[in-house]
Amino acid sequence: MYVRPAFRGSGLGKAILNHLGEYASAHQTDVLRLRDGGIYQVEAIGLYERWGFQRRPPFGDYEEDPLSVYFEKRIWRSQ
C-alpha cells in the first residue's frame, strides 16, 4: 500500500485495512496475508503491526527476500 505524502496521517491506510478486513470476514475468509516490499517503509509496517498483523515467513510462491517483510492476521468471520 502506498499513500502519497500529502495524504499520510489522514487515516486512509487504516480505512483501507478496515474495509479489507470487513470484506474478507463477510466472504468467509479467516486469514489475511500480505507482503510489504520495502523494509524501509516503517510507517506502513507500523500500521500493519498496530492493526494486528504479525510477521511470518514467506507464503505461497514468495521466497525469502531480505528487502521484504511478510505478515499474517487471523480475523473472525461475521455470522
Secondary structure as GFF3:
##gff-version 3
##sequence-region A 1 79
A	DSSP	three_ten_helix	5	7	.	.	.	ID=ss1
A	DSSP	alpha_helix	12	26	.	.	.	ID=ss2
A	DSSP	beta_strand	31	36	.	.	.	ID=ss3
A	DSSP	alpha_helix	42	50	.	.	.	ID=ss4
A	DSSP	beta_strand	54	55	.	.	.	ID=ss5
A	DSSP	beta_strand	69	74	.	.	.	ID=ss6
###
